[in-house]
Amino acid sequence: MQDSMVTTALALPGYKIVRNIGVVRGITVRSRSIVGNFFGGLQSIFGGNITIYTNLCERARSDTYQLMCEHAQKHGANAIISVRYDATELMPGLTEVLCYGTAVIVEPETH
């Protein structure tokens, strides 16, 4: 699915929704490694962006986004609206990342 067909908005500009398929989601659970915790701790001493954790979070979001898009395509959708992310710490060092939205079928608007 093209990124241009995925939006946080309630509609996709230039398209009309012809069918609502329903909620789709992607989920992943990530843990920090001992090495990651060590280097993250070192970076936190100096302040600023903790890149090792930033990269972990970005990878988790990217993975859940792709899983959501795959879920939508399996159900025949060609777009996803109302996309959101959520994260929950399941236990110290273990985080669930969820990406979800509404799968729809859209057609270009004709004027």
C-alpha positions in Angstrom: 0.0 0.0 0.0 1.3 3.4 -0.9 2.0 5.8 2.0 -0.1 8.4 0.2 -3.1 6.2 0.8 -2.6 6.1 4.6 -3.7 9.1 6.7 -4.4 10.2 10.2 -7.3 12.3 8.8 -11.0 11.1 8.6 -10.9 11.3 4.8 -8.5 11.1 2.0 -8.4 14.3 -0.1 -9.4 13.7 -3.7 -11.0 10.3 -3.0 -14.4 9.2 -1.8 -14.9 6.2 0.5 -17.0 3.6 -1.2 -16.7 0.9 1.4 -15.7 0.7 5.0 -13.9 -2.6 5.8 -13.2 -2.0 9.4 -10.4 -1.7 11.9 -6.9 -3.0 11.0 -3.9 -3.1 13.1 -0.2 -4.0 13.4 1.3 -4.9 16.8 4.9 -5.6 17.9 6.5 -6.2 21.3 10.0 -5.0 21.8 12.6 -5.4 24.6 15.7 -3.5 25.2 18.9 -5.6 25.2 21.5 -5.5 27.9 23.9 -3.9 25.4 21.2 -1.3 24.5 20.6 -0.5 28.1 24.4 -0.1 28.7 24.9 2.3 25.7 21.6 4.1 26.4 22.8 4.7 30.0 26.1 6.1 28.7 24.3 8.4 26.3 21.9 9.6 29.1 25.0 10.8 31.1 25.7 13.3 28.4 22.1 14.4 27.8 20.4 15.0 24.5 18.8 12.5 22.2 19.3 8.8 23.3 19.8 7.5 19.7 19.9 3.8 20.6 16.3 4.1 22.1 15.2 6.5 19.3 16.2 3.9 16.7 14.5 1.1 18.6 11.2 3.1 18.8 11.4 4.1 15.1 12.0 0.5 14.1 9.0 -0.7 16.2 6.7 2.0 14.7 7.8 1.2 11.2 7.2 -2.5 11.7 3.7 -2.0 13.2 2.9 0.4 10.3 3.9 -2.2 7.7 1.9 -4.9 9.6 -1.2 -2.7 9.6 -0.9 -2.0 5.9 -0.5 -5.8 5.2 -3.6 -6.5 7.3 -5.6 -3.9 5.3 -4.5 -5.3 2.0 -5.4 -8.9 3.0 -8.9 -7.6 3.5 -9.0 -5.9 0.1 -8.5 -2.3 1.3 -6.7 0.3 -0.9 -6.5 3.0 1.8 -6.4 3.4 5.6 -7.9 6.4 7.4 -7.8 7.6 11.1 -4.4 6.0 11.7 -3.1 6.1 15.3 -0.2 4.7 17.3 -0.3 3.5 20.9 2.4 2.1 23.2 2.2 0.3 26.5 4.9 -0.8 28.8 4.0 -4.4 29.6 6.8 -4.7 32.2 10.1 -2.9 32.7 12.0 -3.0 29.4 9.2 -4.6 27.4 6.9 -2.4 25.3 4.0 -3.1 23.1 3.6 -0.8 20.1 0.3 -0.8 18.2 -0.6 1.0 15.0 -4.3 0.9 14.0 -6.7 2.6 11.6 -9.9 2.1 9.5 -9.4 0.1 6.3 -11.5 1.5 3.4 -11.9 1.2 -0.3 -11.7 4.5 -2.0 -12.2 5.8 -5.6 -11.0 9.0 -7.1 -13.6 11.8 -6.8 -15.0 13.0 -10.1 -16.2 16.6 -10.5 
